[in-house]
Amino acid sequence: MLRIHVSRLDLSRVRMATRPDALWETILSFHRIRDRRASTVFGKWRSESRARLNGEAQLLAAVVPPRGYFPDFLTPSQEGAEPYGLDVGIEALRDTPADRVHAELELLAAGRIRQRAGLSAGPRRQDPGAGRASAALPAALMEGRAEPLARLIGALRSYHHAAVEPYWPHIRASVEADRAVRGRALLDGGADGLLATLPPMIRWRSPVLEADYPFDRDLHLDGRGLLLQPSFFCRGTPVVYRDPSLPPVLVYPVANPGAPVFAEPGPWLGRLVGHTRSAVLSSIGNGCTTSELARRAGVSLASASQHASVLREAGLVLTLRHGSSVLHTLTPLGGSLLRGGAPLALP
């Protein structure tokens, strides 16, 4: 079990990430692409993404085992609520001090030795081996040379373009929907209410935030607060940095993510013709329940529900349950449509 100790000062400094984090999604998706679980959600994505890969997996597997510890420097973070995009995150990774890279890769190697010996798997993820690269790349990185780091960064970037970027609008929509739910909880009950609504594997028992975790650990925030980072590809248990001196981040799974799909418009857009449905889409704004949607759009509750269902099928709206109600939010495609087709930002 993970126990995060939250003082009243820390509680006042709890923050929600403003959007998905490109490198967290990249690294966590690499776990998902190698297992067979949750095929309903990830099966088609796995098949499509694997077909686009070209040798990146072997390099990444050398530093990202299927389970257990992976180095913290692969997912750099900053103290604010704004996650790094891919390019800025990669530059932050490139700037990691050589002694830190060396120390974290030593932890990775020690974890692999423990696993081979059949002992406990240490902090985040361990693997059964990744061929020759599992030893060669980490060893080269530990020497502090630029060339192996450039190869790792190239593999990260190529993998992201193959397995994450094509699905970014859906990933972002899922995170935005989760943020809308947490935002409601924050408005209704403050930071206590926000922490109390996190997914079931995370439990707020003031002043301790408990979470299911592969091993027993205590994390003291010491007045630094906590960044909550919802993630599409995080599954099962939340993730934190192993190094307690890094800015505290809790990466947790979004609720009801749905299968990742390309966000390309199709013939279903013809179903949006008409003033009423356009008004419903506009009324959703930053999120609302079905009752609020009916009131804003001036339609009956049944009509609001039906219109929201059509918009959801069209990929313009995402719906999550919030207590006894459901909360509708715009997807990036829905927001782009309202803006007249303005392009969506990639990470």
N, C-alpha and C positions, 0 to 999 in steps of 0.2 A: 504494500500500500504506500502511496505517496501522500505525505502530509505537508501542506504548505501553510506556514504559520503567518497569519495576517494580523498586524496590529491595526489600531484605529487609523494611524497615519497611513499605513499601507492601503487600507480600505478606501481612503479618500483619493488614492493614487491608482486605483484600478482603471485600466483603459481598454477600450475595444479597438482592435486593429481596423483601419479604415477600408481595407480590401484584402484579397488573398496575397500571400507572400510567394513570389515566383520560385524562389529556391526551396522553401519548405514544400511547396506543392511538387516540385520536381523530384526532390529526394524521396518524399513519402510515396509518390506515384511509382517510383522504382521498386518499392516494396510490393505494391499492389500488382505490378505487371508480372512479378515472379511467382505469385501464388495462384491458387485456383478457387479461392473462396469468393463469396459474393458475386457469383457469375452473372446473376440477374442485373446487377449494377455495372460490373466491370468487364463482363465477358466480351462484348462486342468491341469495347474500347481496347482491351488487350489484343484482340486479333488485328484490329486496324493499326494499332501502334507498333506491334511487333513487325508487321509487314514493312514499316517505314524505317526500322532501325538498321544500322549498318556497322556493327561491331562495337557500338558504344557500350553495350551491356557488360561486356567482359571487363572493360576498363573501370566502369563505375562499380561493378561488383567487388573490385579489389579494395574499395574504401567504404562501400555501403553493403554490409551483410544483410541477409534477409530478415534477421532479427537480432536483438541485442544492441550493443553500443555502436554508433557511428560518430565520427569526429564532429565536434561542435562547429569547427571552422567552415564546414560545408554549408551551413545555414546562418550566415551572419545576420545580426539584428541591430537595431538602434533603439535608443531609450524612448523615443516618441511613439506615437500610434501609427505612423506612416510606414508600412512595410517597404522593403527594397523592391524595385522592379528587377528584371533579369539582368540588365546591363550594369546597373549600379551595384546590385548584389554580387555579381561576378567580380567587379573591381574591388569590392570590400573583401571578398575571398582572396583575391590576388595579393592584397596588402596585408594578409595575416602574417604576423611576425614568425620567422623561421623557427624560433624556439618553441612557440606554441604549436605549430604544425608537427614538429618532432615529438613533443610530449603527447599530443592526442593520438598520433599514429602508434606510439608505444602502447597506449591504452588499448587501441584496436588490436594490436598484435597479441597483447596479454590476454585479451578476451578470447581470441581464437585458440590460443594454447589451452585456456581453461575449458573451452568447449570440446576440444579434441581429447582432453583428459576426462571428460564426462562430469566436470564440475559445474557450479552455478554460472549462468551466463551474465554477468555484470550489467552495467547500466543500459543500454537501449536496444541493441540488436546484434546478434552474432551470426556467422554463416558457416556452412560446411566446407567452404573453400571456393575460390573463383579461378581455378586453374593456376597457371604460372603467374598471371598478373596479380593474384592475391598476395604474393610476396614481392614481386619485382617492382610494381608501381609504388607501394608504400615505402619500400626501401630506398628507391630513387628520390621520392619526395622528402624523406628524412634527411637526405644529404643537402637539402636546401637549394638544389639547382633549379633554374628557371624552366628548362625544357620539359621535365615530367609534370610540373604544375600547369604548363601551357597545354600539354596533352589532356590532363584531367579537365581543365576548363573547356577545351574543345569538345570533349565527350559530353560534359554537362550541357553545353549549349546545344549540341546536335540532338541529344536526347530530349531536351525541353522542346525543341522545334518539332520533333516527331511525335511526342507523346502527350505534351501539355498544351502547347500553343494552339493547336487546332480546336481544342475544347475550352479555351479560356473564357469565352462568353458564358458558357454553362457553369464553369467553375466559379466565375465571378458572381453570377446570378444566385448560386447556392449560398455563397458567403454573404451576399447582400441580404438575402432572405433571413439568414440566421442573425445577422446584425439587427434587422428590423425587430425580430422577436426579443433579442436582448435589450434593444433600445426601449421597447415597451416596458420590459421588466424594470429597467433602470428608472424610467419616469414614474412607474407605479410604486416601486419600493426601494429606490436608491441602490447603492452598491450591494447591500445585503440581498435585495430582491434580485439583482442581476446574477449574483453568484448562486442563488438558490434555483435559478432556472437553467443552469448548465446541464448538459446531457446526463443521463442516469448514472454513468460510471464516475461522475464527479459529484460530491456531496458537500454542501456548505454547513458546517457545524461550528459556528463562530466560537472562537477566533481561528479555527483550522479548516482549510479547504482540503478535503480528503478525495483521493482518486484511486481507482483500480490501477495497479502498476505491477510490472514484472517482479519487482523486489521491494524491500522495505527501505524507505528513504524519507528524511525530513529536510525541507527546504525553508530557510528563514529569510524573509524578504528584507528585514532590517530597514524599513522605511523607504525602500526603493519602489514600492508599488508593484503592480503586476500587469503585464500586457496579455490580454486574451486574444489569441489568434485562431479564429475558426478556419478549418481546413477541409477541403473536399476529399482529399486522399488520405487523411488521417482516419484510421479505423480502429475499433476495439478499445484502446486505451489512449489517454493523452500523452503528450511528449513534452519534456522539459530539457534544458541544457544539463549536461552532467556537471559542468564547471559552475559552482554556486556564485562565483564572482562576476559572471556575465549578467547583463540586464535580464531580470526574470521574465520569462515568456512561458505561457501555458498554451500549447497547440492542442486543440481538441476537435473532434469530428463534428461537422455540420449535421443537422437533423435532416433525415429523409432526402439524401442527395439526389436520387434519381440517376439514371444512366447518362453518362456524358455523351453529348451529340454535337455534331457540327451545327453552328447557328446560322444556317443558310436559309433565306426565305424560299418558299415554295408556293404551290397553287393555293394553299390554305389562306393566303393573304386576301383572296377574294371574299372570304367569309367576313372580313372586317368592314365591308361596305355598309354604310349607314351611320346616321348621326348618333343614335343611342349607344352603339358599341364604342364609337370613338369617345363619347362622353364618359363611358365606364372606364375605358383605358386611361383617360386623362385624370379621372377622379381617384384612381388608385394612388397616384403620387408617390409619397415616401412610405406607403404601406397603410392598409386599413383592413378592418374586419368586413365580413359580408354585410352586416347591418349598417356599418358606416358607409360602405360603398353604395348601398341602396339609397341612403339619405343624401349623400353627396351628388349622386347622379340623378336623383329624383325618379327612381324606379322602384318597383316592388321588391321585396326580399327574394322571392322566387326568381324574378327577372335578373336581379343582380347576380345571383348564384349561377344562373344559366349562362349569362354573358361571361362571367369569370371563368367558367368551365371551358368555353370556346376559346377564350384568350389563352388559357393555360395550355390547351391542346396545340395552339398555334405557336407556342414557345415564347409568348409575350409576357406572361405572368407566371409567377411561381407562388404556390400556396403551401403554407406550413400551419400545423396546428399549434395554437397558443392557448393552453388551458382548455376551457370548454368552447372556445371560438377557433376560427381559422383566420390566418393573416395572409392577405394577398400583397405581393410586392412586384414591381416591374423587373423583368429581366433586362440585361443590357440591350437586347434586340428591341424590346418594347419601348425602352427609353429612347433608343435611336429613332424608332418610327415616329414617336411624338416630336422629336427634334428635326423631323424632315429628312431622316436618313443620314444624319451626321455620323461619321465613322466612330467605332468604339476603340478605346485605347487598349492596346495589349500591354502585358507587364513589361 
